[in-house]
Amino acid sequence: MRKGVGRYVSVSIAALTMAQASQASAQATEVESNTGVSTVDSMIIVTAQRREERLIDVPISLAALGSDELENQQISELRDFVGQVPNLQVNNFNARSDTVRLFIRGIGQNDVTLTQDPSVALYVDGIYVGTTIGGGFETDDLERVEVLRGPQGTLYGRNATGGAVNLISARPDPSGFMVRGSVRLGNYDLIRGNLTANIPLTDTLAVRGTIVRTIRDGWIENTGPGRDFGEQDRFAMRAAMRWMPSDAFTLDYAYDYSENRDTGTFTQPTAGAPGSIPVAAPFDVPGTFGLAQALTTLDSRFTSPLPFTDDRVETVQSLRPIVANDGSVQGHSITAEYEVSDALTLRALFGHRIIENEQLADNLPTVESSLVTTVIASALPTLPVGTVLNVIGPNPASRLDELTEYDSTSIELQALGTVPLGAGSMDYVIGGYYYEDDGFQRSGLSPIGAGPIQFVDFTTIENQTIAAFGQFTIRPFEPERFSVTVGGRYSSDERAATRINERSFSFAALGGFTPENCAFFGAQGFFPPGTTCDPTGSAQAATYDNDFEDFSFSVTLAYKASEDLNFYARYAQGYKAGGTSQRSANPINFAAGFQPETVNSYELGIKANLFDRRVTTSLAGFYMELEDFQTSVQTGATAGDRDFIGLDNNEIYGVEFEITAALTDNFRIGANAAILETTLGESSVEVLLDTGQLSTQQLIDEQAYAPSFSGSAWMDYSLPLSDNWEFGAYAIVSHQSDSETSVNLADNRTLDSRTLVDANISFTRTSDSGGVAGLRIWAKNLFDVEYRTVAFGSFAFSGATTVAEFGEPRTYGVTAFFEF
């Protein structure tokens, strides 16, 4: 029977944080019951202090997917998660090829910027990744992926209010040589190959390496200039070393590198009509002595006479060249562990990551807009009504050529162990954390009304975090059925940024107007007719500098009623630092920034093994109070001009459930589900616009990307065909109800509910020497369901009242694999 296939593992936050803080290895295992029927017993093996602890013995849950399940579901990057984990939402950031957005329980980062921390923290082997720009990287040779739902911070790397996603790689093993590889072929001319090797150099030293290469055609044909949409061209590698010179000391080093040359996703207009929108009041035509009036309007043209359809398209015509992303991500990590005694282990973690990314983001490539000045009233025969006096453009609705450079460094020191305490014992972890990042993003753009003029949009950041933490689990009685876990974390954050935004009237006024500013803002109607703009200025940056402090704590009570039944209750605080917006349209907003986001979380749960450990299940109910929720609002003339404002009195509550059952030696089934309700605490906000005016913006009454129901059901079947051959079948059905895409009423659109099916069958041969080779036939989105992953109304000015991005159509193929 295949090990670890088709399984969700419910893990407690205490186990996660201890395992993550100690860089312990964990795995799900199978045991045999006295009836001879295969059982499913949730177990996590924590190697800190060389003790083993079952999952059921620790409270609070996360979802974990092992390497076999990742292969079954064809998950090789974050965007491949499309419903397998309840209350986790992953989607593409508008038209970007390698930038993702993560939401857990409705808390996430709708606008991905360098100047705001993610609400859902991303980790690679315990090293915090400070931005999901470049987060679309492909990876392989994973031991598992863990998804922590709910706030974390007292132990787990950086603070986060929504949760965490941790990618955990397999470690080098000095005990034996191993080579594994596969070739995946599929529709859209997919070719994906990977090769992994584990090589022992001595009894105490081993190296492990993985190489992955992916090429695939785009799934939306572009009949215009440039490439198709959704092409894939990727390379990734990872090299790791493990040295264990004694039983007490372990040193791990890893280097990972990935390249992304994908093209962006297609943003499709799904509703609206081409329009002509006035941008200023009518005015007298100069030199006509009031006998003729004109009006300047924003006119948009689409490449198709009937471009608006809510059906997923297969072919489009872009007005501008579609080019591939040019991005790379690399990281170094070092983990050193020394066991001083049975009561004390010292550990040090170091991580450094570098992102270099240049990508084109054309948010509506099938439309172009112009500022057109037309005579609307005239008493002069030589200047009839309808005469076009001036045209500026055409320009794209929102097209950015972005260059991002970003690097981060983290250092973590820990002391952990177990000591006697009265009749019981106490586990402890104490430590310190240091993190810094710096970077910049430069965007070249010609906004509507600029014609050929290129404006500069340039933001820099420089941030630093220092934290001290501790967590103590006390088991005061013998037998150790009852435990109290108390954790605390102090954080100090320093954040600084600068920004130049020449397309913003308020920013341009900082240094006085340039000739290009005068031409642009005059055409937009910022300067009344007859006034003169003084074109003697130069671009000047606005600055942001602020410090934040926070103390967060958590308390967990757990009672182990038996070896197979555990109850728990937990209170936890979450914190995310304040900052500013790199898309700010007003220097006053930029300098003021926004305050930290905080959450209070209450959770009750139960975990159990039933029916002679043939069934494992968990149930958790939660309630969260979210304050200063960092909400993105439009403050400028375009959808990309945005600032953040804090919303108070937000509530989130729900239930999460998981169950796995071994019906026979060869047949397993499982299901998971989440019910989620969110309430936004405010119905409107007042914001300062680019023009210096105040505007009241209306809000909806719930969080974005927070479906009220999400869940999946799966089956995993294996059948021996002979002594050497085995047949396998796997299928998963995932469903989520409809959800909203923005808390801003004007931007928000509803994503319809969806049900997706993935499946595969496999034939595997095991040789007498233990080698494995086989063939897997697979399909994702088996029934070719059309579903939207992104939708918003920010481009209504162009006539497209709703635009959307769709999930991938049915993909299918075959994978040949081997291991020896």
Steps between C-alpha positions, in 0.01 A plus 500: 500500500624846418612689808368843587273534195172684522532624853437821685672516836354710780787655692489722805643849502710392795643212299554722197679771689715256693580306185565816300696674774714193551518417128379155596398247240141383492312235311167321492528128567283192469459224758325164497213428737442171673228425247753503218326792331718797405444792734557873480661638813591870489858516620772760486858407587677795660875439520574787741651342818468163320145450618201390296154652544177403327297764322192419700682598819534865400223758442381721211508405134662566165483314169806312375548343159774240457717449193279226353191713527676798345586275204147358481354849483773629264594777745834654412436864593274699731250587225424129458297512822146549373286362781681203654551674836187651663521872583815542287458717191785549251468708185704693253575868552348691209671404170829413673665176400674417829334699777237333718255602772431285805186513717422289806162533672435814294815679617752577228678758288276609212761746370851353494756774575851520639393748767246274672567172680295201378211398727581136420867425558687283249797288612748284311663252739431730791639813332250784469428630149412867546303551177304286255642699208687214336292262712387304194824303501492128426644253746546127539638240742265619773446285805172680562312831492345626823218755507445662840159663534470786745735759652853401596787694647609388845748254351464467126750728320326825409165618628193445283128549558356254248727198526801341336595276209821302552680313219719231658766332285638149542835491683819327380536152649847347566350152533453422132527597131182595314412627152146598406364663187195555284390639166153651474339554158166671452273707281605851400833330419594466866841353573613483862802307614658466842793307641592455867806327642605428859872417527670391825860620503589347836310346790440852634481714185249497213392729218168517318412682180191563287457650153162587346428630149154592369386621157137542394314696233248763599137394539358825357618575147599859427440598137651840569868584545721300734455172686193303606353536850587247770819362347739325741879503476658412834816362652559414865773329698587426860824373650525396866762360735462331840796436731461304824850460649354373829171396651475843661571732203327549163574760235271557199569731207276552196507720190198539271472685171208543261433688177161600362449595135121461494262737328227665702141392539228658285270754663172462314222762476185311596242781526458856378489700178741736322440849633591866493542660843550877560816575698432874555225757462424650154711806420514781246724428206789749520477775235128454430381771746255257658334404172618136523526256789698177521510197724787263578394137536667168569426273203589130498538252215488122526652256253175308462164652402337290775779449754287447808431137582484306824618186322867408517657594166756298308624768260548875542675782320730710711560859395852500641784246497472233769847418631626243749592563860871504586530405865734310726487403867789356699545415864756373749412333829711360782372311804735388777388291798696390804360281778675617817311257723168321527356826635654749257541529124640808330400590147588777253325577171625736229326589176566737212277543193544712187227584247565662162188532293406692186150442376239655280156535655242605239178485696271549199701433181199506267407866563662837440375841608548857377416848622296659222399869495193560283286803417158451664337841423587758238363812328789502255448336158873438477499299821202264487385283790691171506830649392785320675744759632754272665577136570750383762575132477412228463637362827440168680249490782758365744832371374808486721851389414625423852853437620528366857815430697463370854716322753438385856703353785374318809685364803336293775656360818320246719542303821256219560453189708301310760554518876328329797241710680350358817317181416499594131721678249541822302595547134650837416623702203657844539682705243563814301427600141649760266370586153580769247404566141560772245405547139345716236244483225505720191208518260512655157161604369314733267164561672188601314539855373879491501540400136862393445620656829651248744457571871708366786346303788780405741481362856776390740472318833731431795356302793630332815341276764634379835301255713533290816270206568431215735253215532455261794285188516439386858366153585462528878357159587582134457370354273559797270150533357447870568728771359520879499698676226588868537685695231607860456682711242634855502556659159660829396454607136673787320360587158619762252411572136525765230280553196491699175172491307497741207155405377351627827408869512578524873836324467596708196432816698767407760786611281310732271365394163716384210401584140367143468294544819347822367405337171352193670304662782381783277341249264337326797333826603700558819586854387201716403504625141691824472731431792872447453697211648856595594717219350812567706485222760657157536387162635531475877446204734266476795635318807359264762668402829330337797566253784263251663511283811278211600469229763287200403419198711312173484353254749401140422326248728495136392361184657591156372206285604661187356768395255253567218306804618620854565312823578644849486421870538724781381522878505757668273586853393626589155682811378611641166716814488380829359645660190408703195388442141738480207201585275412815692351785297542768767826583687300584813356148504842353424670684787221414746485130409279255688497340845574138599236236443410288806278200567368319806423134429302252709492132405350177637564158356509126528720236335429131503595159365197274464410141415827340599689791339354441157354852507666825605308824529525854630251778559581864581279801558645852502406863556730792412485875558698693238599861565664757267447266208734644235262567211606618152291789359531693175621857557610607151372522145584139412443159656870479586496813718426358844557558871427290808258592775427312824154352565395410856245266660528220243385152604585159356367166622454150371562126524765277339464122478720217369457123488704216351395134493679180399216279379730215395869437452468649151227759522498833682257786492500844659319829514551846641279805521488853637211731579603865513311817584658847494360840593664828405488747787446820298267584211698791353835679525612854427822523298723780373523500121781594265326834439502588871125445530335269753290215367268257675527147365238237571593152625328161483419309819747206473863415430636430153591147392313350796252242364245393758569134414806324365600138510613192314453122495750247369560133448825305465493141377782255431481146365793256470494347151790261559803464722659800327217706350246724672205701367408831670210741468454838660227764468413818686191719475532853638223755540470855621200730513490844347719775644567871464821647356533837678357669807459818291150512349613662174783249445323189626365225280368155596679179407249222434517170685703223339554126520819354354613141452859376468585132444774261400573132458843342525686177426807437713761226481732420789816309413654225713772746603243754624504741206173648381382604152156588377256701294233740623213628282356818648248778446429828678164677473379178344161636390645825359309727738519871420566692820637843584789546739504883492233758419473872569340823379796738515508556122144623462641828364603310185153360447590160646283504812625154596828329411605151607770237481404137455646184644671259265287274278527123507861384491602140464800286427724216598796482739774239485691464829772291658696469824790281606 
